[in-house]
């Protein structure tokens, strides 16, 4: 893939995350990650998260959803996980057709999770498919 196509892909991902964040003010951080490398690739955040915090978020996604090498619960890696903490909710979603692509979300406790998932799933699948 040439450099121009790569930049175009990153811009498309950023725009998709911006649109999702615009619909849900409760989202503090949205991150597109690759579980095969356990790296956050693109973020949209209203906070000043350091690289270490983003790496930890990706590690939490791998732990919650499982990877092709490590299944946390059940027989196969999960498609979604919701982790409630003190004043925040973390949501991890796996792309439908690319199991290493995930969306990591850190949101305030006031988030309407069902409505968010209705928008987040197609957003992730669009990002994952490149279009």
C-alpha positions in Angstrom: 0.0 0.0 0.0 1.4 3.4 -0.9 1.8 6.3 1.5 -1.1 8.2 0.1 -3.5 5.3 0.5 -2.3 4.8 4.0 -2.9 8.4 4.9 -6.4 8.2 3.2 -7.2 5.2 5.3 -6.2 6.9 8.5 -8.2 9.9 7.6 -11.3 7.7 7.0 -10.8 6.0 10.4 -10.5 9.4 12.1 -13.6 10.7 10.4 -15.6 7.6 11.4 -14.4 7.9 15.0 -15.2 11.7 15.0 -18.7 11.0 13.8 -19.3 8.3 16.4 -17.9 10.6 19.2 -20.1 13.4 17.9 -23.2 11.3 18.6 -22.1 10.2 22.1 -20.7 13.0 24.2 -20.2 10.5 27.0 -17.4 8.9 25.0 -14.0 10.1 26.3 -11.9 7.8 24.2 -12.5 5.9 21.0 -9.6 3.8 19.7 -9.2 1.5 16.7 -6.8 -1.3 17.6 -5.2 -4.3 16.1 -5.2 -7.3 18.5 -2.6 -9.2 16.5 0.0 -6.6 17.3 -1.8 -5.3 20.4 -1.5 -1.8 19.2 -3.8 1.2 19.1 -3.7 2.5 15.5 -6.0 5.6 15.7 -7.6 7.4 18.6 -10.2 10.0 19.2 -10.0 11.3 22.8 -11.1 14.3 24.8 -8.5 13.5 27.5 -4.7 13.6 27.5 -4.1 9.8 27.5 -0.5 8.9 27.4 0.8 6.1 25.2 1.1 3.8 28.2 -2.6 4.2 29.0 -3.5 3.4 25.3 -1.3 0.4 25.4 -3.1 -0.7 28.6 -6.5 -0.2 27.0 -5.5 -2.4 24.1 -4.2 -5.1 26.5 -7.5 -4.9 28.4 -9.3 -5.5 25.0 -7.2 -8.5 24.3 -7.8 -9.9 27.8 -11.6 -9.2 27.6 -12.2 -10.4 24.1 -9.5 -13.0 23.7 -7.1 -13.4 20.8 -6.5 -16.2 18.3 -3.9 -17.5 20.7 -5.7 -17.0 24.0 -9.4 -17.4 24.7 -10.5 -15.8 28.0 -14.0 -17.4 28.4 -16.0 -20.1 26.6 -14.9 -21.9 23.5 -13.9 -19.0 21.2 -12.9 -15.3 21.4 -15.8 -13.0 22.2 -17.3 -10.4 20.0 -18.0 -7.7 22.6 -17.2 -7.0 26.3 -18.4 -4.4 28.6 -16.4 -3.6 31.8 -18.0 -1.2 34.3 -15.7 0.6 36.6 -15.9 3.5 39.1 -17.7 6.2 37.0 -16.7 4.8 33.6 -17.6 2.1 31.2 -15.2 0.4 28.9 -16.6 -1.3 25.8 -14.6 -3.5 23.5 -16.0 -4.6 20.2 -14.5 -7.0 17.6 -15.1 -6.4 13.9 -17.4 -8.9 12.3 -15.2 -9.9 9.4 -11.7 -9.1 10.7 -11.3 -10.7 14.2 -8.1 -8.8 15.0 -9.7 -5.4 14.5 -11.3 -3.9 17.6 -12.9 -0.7 18.8 -11.9 0.3 22.4 -14.2 2.8 24.1 -14.0 4.6 27.4 -17.2 6.3 28.3 -18.8 8.0 31.3 -21.4 5.9 33.2 -24.3 7.9 31.7 -23.8 6.3 28.2 -26.9 4.6 26.7 -25.0 1.4 25.9 -27.7 -0.2 23.6 -27.9 2.9 21.4 -24.1 3.2 21.4 -23.7 -0.4 20.3 -26.2 0.1 17.5 -24.0 2.8 16.0 -20.6 1.5 17.1 -20.9 -1.9 15.4 -21.5 -0.6 11.9 -18.8 2.1 12.4 -16.2 -0.5 13.3 -17.2 -2.8 10.4 -16.9 0.2 8.1 -13.4 1.0 9.5 -12.3 -2.6 9.4 -13.4 -3.1 5.8 -11.6 0.1 4.7 -14.6 1.8 3.4 
